[in-house]
Amino acid sequence: MNMSNLKFTDIDEYHSCQPADIQKTLEQLRQTIKQAAPQATEAISYGMPAFRQNKVLVYYSVHKKHIGFYPTPNPIAYFKSELEKYNTSKGAIQFPIDKQLPLKLIKKIVKFRVEEDIKAVSTKPLKKSSTKTQNINKDILSYNNKQSKSDKVVCNLLSQEISNCLTKTENKIWHGHPVWFLDSNPIVGYSKQKAGIRLMFWSGASFDETGLEVRGKKFKDASVFYNAVSEINTKDLKRWLKKSKEIQWDYKNIVKRKGVLERLK
């Protein structure tokens, strides 16, 4: 079928125009991409199924004798040896339409693109004059730069997202770790520990969020650990940060109250 002149509203509609056996193959491809990039959203871009995180990760399209898969040039170069039996160009891979898709390889390629996408965001310079972005304390930037390569990327993304969402906070190194404060009350921070980078919300136990599974035994904190930037779900993170402004326990007066916490919001 010549699909070049057709306009599709979603991926389901794109698939429905194909024969039943091709639909089955496309659905396998779709689900494999979603497993490798669970935060990605589906779209139609340039007339093709596309999966977008911060930017488009991959596209695919149906042709007479092959399924075109478009993951951008870098993963094609990186997985060159595993792609030897397929026709490739700078940004495209051709999977024969009558052969089984290499789903494990496709999953690795998509995960590679997820890592690229997140790193691109986490290393993007903050705009000093932006009204939406609070400058990050130079001591926090120094803390991030002292981490290992993989941990540094995690810390950079966390500090950027926190500062973007909590624009009216103060941030500094407190007890050796980056922490953000609202009216002198600690709200959120992160630290390097043996289990990974620990993101902690001081009032997180009251957020009712299953993703913050590490709970403090004495106070109202809750945490999550990250060992790779791909583990950070930015949608969850933004939701938690929003709650951190709305739900607060009073830590700044905890010494006066001899260890007793009172709810502020």
C-alpha positions as CSV (number, residue, x, y, z in Angstrom):
1,M,0.0,0.0,0.0
2,N,1.3,3.5,-0.9
3,M,1.0,5.4,2.4
4,S,2.9,8.5,1.4
5,N,-0.2,10.5,0.8
6,L,-2.2,9.3,3.9
7,K,-2.5,11.3,7.1
8,F,-2.7,9.4,10.3
9,T,-3.9,10.6,13.7
10,D,-2.2,7.9,15.8
11,I,-0.2,4.7,15.6
12,D,-3.3,2.5,15.9
13,E,-4.6,4.1,12.7
14,Y,-1.2,3.6,11.0
15,H,-1.1,-0.1,11.9
16,S,-4.7,-0.7,10.8
17,C,-3.9,0.1,7.2
18,Q,-1.5,-2.9,7.0
19,P,-2.3,-6.6,6.3
20,A,-3.0,-8.6,9.4
21,D,0.5,-10.3,9.5
22,I,2.3,-7.0,9.2
23,Q,0.1,-5.5,11.9
24,K,1.3,-8.3,14.2
25,T,4.9,-7.5,13.4
26,L,4.4,-3.8,13.9
27,E,2.7,-4.4,17.3
28,Q,5.7,-6.5,18.4
29,L,8.0,-3.6,17.4
30,R,5.7,-1.1,19.2
31,Q,5.7,-3.0,22.5
32,T,9.4,-3.6,22.4
33,I,10.0,0.1,22.1
34,K,7.6,0.8,24.9
35,Q,9.3,-1.7,27.2
36,A,12.7,-0.1,26.5
37,A,11.4,3.5,26.8
38,P,8.5,3.4,29.3
39,Q,8.4,7.1,29.7
40,A,8.1,7.8,25.9
41,T,4.9,9.0,24.4
42,E,3.5,7.9,21.1
43,A,3.1,10.2,18.1
44,I,2.8,10.5,14.4
45,S,5.7,12.5,13.0
46,Y,6.5,13.0,9.3
47,G,3.7,10.5,8.7
48,M,5.4,7.8,10.7
49,P,4.9,6.2,14.1
50,A,7.3,8.0,16.5
51,F,8.2,7.7,20.2
52,R,9.1,10.9,22.0
53,Q,10.8,11.4,25.4
54,N,12.3,14.9,25.5
55,K,12.9,14.6,21.7
56,V,11.9,11.8,19.3
57,L,13.8,8.6,20.1
58,V,12.9,6.5,17.1
59,Y,10.6,6.3,14.1
60,Y,9.5,3.4,12.0
61,S,7.6,2.9,8.7
62,V,6.4,0.1,6.4
63,H,7.8,-0.3,2.9
64,K,7.2,-2.9,0.2
65,K,10.0,-5.2,1.2
66,H,11.2,-3.9,4.6
67,I,10.3,-2.1,7.8
68,G,12.3,1.1,8.1
69,F,13.6,1.8,11.6
70,Y,15.1,5.2,12.3
71,P,17.0,5.6,15.6
72,T,19.4,8.4,14.4
73,P,23.0,7.7,13.4
74,N,24.8,7.2,16.8
75,P,23.2,3.8,17.7
76,I,23.7,2.5,14.2
77,A,27.4,3.2,14.5
78,Y,27.6,1.8,18.1
79,F,25.8,-1.5,17.2
80,K,27.5,-1.8,13.8
81,S,28.7,-5.3,14.3
82,E,25.3,-6.6,15.3
83,L,23.7,-4.8,12.3
84,E,26.0,-6.3,9.7
85,K,23.3,-8.5,8.1
86,Y,20.9,-5.6,7.6
87,N,21.0,-2.8,5.1
88,T,21.7,0.4,7.0
89,S,22.4,4.1,6.1
90,K,23.4,7.0,8.3
91,G,20.1,7.1,10.3
92,A,18.1,4.1,9.0
93,I,18.0,0.3,9.4
94,Q,16.0,-1.9,7.0
95,F,14.5,-5.0,8.6
96,P,13.2,-7.5,5.9
97,I,9.4,-7.5,6.1
98,D,9.3,-11.3,5.7
99,K,11.8,-12.0,8.5
100,Q,11.3,-12.0,12.3
101,L,12.4,-8.7,13.9
102,P,15.5,-8.8,16.1
103,L,13.6,-7.6,19.2
104,K,16.5,-7.9,21.7
105,L,18.7,-5.8,19.4
106,I,15.9,-3.2,18.9
107,K,15.4,-3.0,22.7
108,K,19.2,-2.3,23.1
109,I,19.1,0.4,20.4
110,V,16.1,2.1,22.0
111,K,17.7,2.0,25.5
112,F,20.8,3.6,23.9
113,R,18.6,6.4,22.6
114,V,16.9,6.9,26.0
115,E,20.3,7.4,27.5
116,E,21.3,9.9,24.8
117,D,18.0,11.8,25.2
118,I,18.4,12.1,29.0
119,K,22.1,13.1,28.8
120,A,21.2,15.8,26.3
121,V,18.8,17.3,28.7
122,S,20.9,16.9,31.8
123,T,24.0,18.6,30.2
124,K,22.0,21.5,28.7
125,P,23.2,24.7,30.2
126,L,20.7,26.5,32.5
127,K,19.7,30.0,31.3
128,K,21.0,32.5,33.9
129,S,18.3,35.0,33.0
130,S,15.4,32.6,32.9
131,T,12.4,33.4,35.2
132,K,11.5,29.7,35.3
133,T,15.0,28.5,36.4
134,Q,16.7,29.3,39.6
135,N,20.5,29.3,39.4
136,I,22.1,26.3,41.1
137,N,24.6,27.1,43.9
138,K,28.1,26.8,42.7
139,D,28.9,24.4,45.6
140,I,26.2,22.1,44.3
141,L,27.7,22.2,40.8
142,S,31.1,21.4,42.3
143,Y,29.5,18.5,44.2
144,N,28.1,17.1,41.0
145,N,31.4,17.4,39.1
146,K,33.2,15.4,41.8
147,Q,31.0,12.3,41.2
148,S,31.8,9.5,38.8
149,K,30.8,9.9,35.2
150,S,27.5,8.1,35.5
151,D,26.6,9.6,38.9
152,K,27.4,13.1,37.6
153,V,24.8,12.8,34.9
154,V,22.2,11.7,37.5
155,C,23.1,14.5,39.8
156,N,23.0,17.1,37.0
157,L,19.6,16.0,35.9
158,L,18.2,16.0,39.5
159,S,19.6,19.4,40.3
160,Q,18.2,20.9,37.1
161,E,14.8,19.4,37.5
162,I,14.6,20.4,41.2
163,S,15.6,24.0,40.4
164,N,13.3,24.2,37.5
165,C,10.3,23.1,39.6
166,L,11.2,24.8,42.9
167,T,12.0,28.3,41.7
168,K,11.5,30.0,45.0
169,T,13.8,27.9,47.0
170,E,17.3,28.4,48.4
171,N,19.8,25.7,47.6
172,K,23.2,24.9,49.1
173,I,25.4,22.2,50.5
174,W,24.0,21.2,53.9
175,H,25.6,18.4,56.0
176,G,27.8,17.7,53.0
177,H,25.0,17.2,50.4
178,P,22.9,19.3,48.0
179,V,19.6,20.4,49.7
180,W,16.8,22.8,48.7
181,F,14.9,24.8,51.3
182,L,11.6,26.7,51.4
183,D,11.5,29.3,54.1
184,S,14.6,27.7,55.7
185,N,12.7,24.3,55.8
186,P,14.6,21.4,54.0
187,I,12.4,20.1,51.2
188,V,14.5,17.9,48.9
189,G,18.1,16.8,48.5
190,Y,20.3,14.1,47.2
191,S,23.5,12.3,48.3
192,K,25.9,9.7,47.1
193,Q,25.6,6.5,49.0
194,K,26.7,2.8,48.5
195,A,23.3,2.0,47.0
196,G,23.5,4.8,44.5
197,I,22.4,8.4,44.4
198,R,19.7,8.9,47.0
199,L,17.0,11.4,46.3
200,M,15.3,12.3,49.6
201,F,12.1,14.3,50.3
202,W,12.0,15.4,53.9
203,S,8.2,15.1,53.9
204,G,7.9,12.4,51.3
205,A,6.3,9.8,53.6
206,S,3.1,11.9,53.4
207,F,3.1,12.1,49.6
208,D,1.4,8.7,49.2
209,E,3.8,7.8,46.4
210,T,4.8,4.1,45.9
211,G,7.9,5.2,44.0
212,L,9.4,6.7,47.1
213,E,9.8,3.3,48.7
214,V,12.7,4.0,51.1
215,R,11.0,5.4,54.3
216,G,12.7,7.0,57.2
217,K,12.2,5.1,60.5
218,K,12.1,8.2,62.8
219,F,10.8,11.1,60.7
220,K,8.6,11.8,57.7
221,D,11.2,11.4,54.9
222,A,11.0,9.1,51.9
223,S,13.6,8.3,49.3
224,V,14.5,6.6,46.0
225,F,17.9,5.4,44.8
226,Y,19.3,5.9,41.2
227,N,22.2,4.1,39.6
228,A,21.7,5.3,36.1
229,V,20.1,8.4,34.6
230,S,17.7,6.2,32.6
231,E,16.1,5.1,35.9
232,I,14.9,8.7,36.6
233,N,11.2,9.1,35.6
234,T,11.0,12.8,35.1
235,K,7.2,12.8,35.2
236,D,7.2,11.2,38.6
237,L,10.0,13.5,39.8
238,K,8.0,16.6,38.8
239,R,4.9,15.3,40.6
240,W,6.9,14.7,43.7
241,L,8.5,18.1,43.6
242,K,5.0,19.7,43.2
243,K,3.9,17.8,46.3
244,S,7.0,18.9,48.2
245,K,5.7,22.5,48.0
246,E,2.2,21.5,49.1
247,I,3.0,19.0,51.8
248,Q,5.6,20.0,54.5
249,W,6.6,19.0,58.0
250,D,8.4,21.5,60.1
251,Y,12.1,20.5,60.3
252,K,13.5,23.9,60.9
253,N,12.1,24.0,64.5
254,I,12.7,20.3,65.3
255,V,15.4,21.1,67.8
256,K,13.2,23.6,69.7
257,R,10.5,20.9,69.8
258,K,13.0,18.3,71.0
259,G,12.6,16.0,68.0
260,V,8.9,16.4,67.6
261,L,7.6,17.2,64.1
262,E,4.6,19.3,63.3
263,R,2.8,19.5,60.0
264,L,3.0,22.9,58.3
265,K,0.9,22.1,55.2
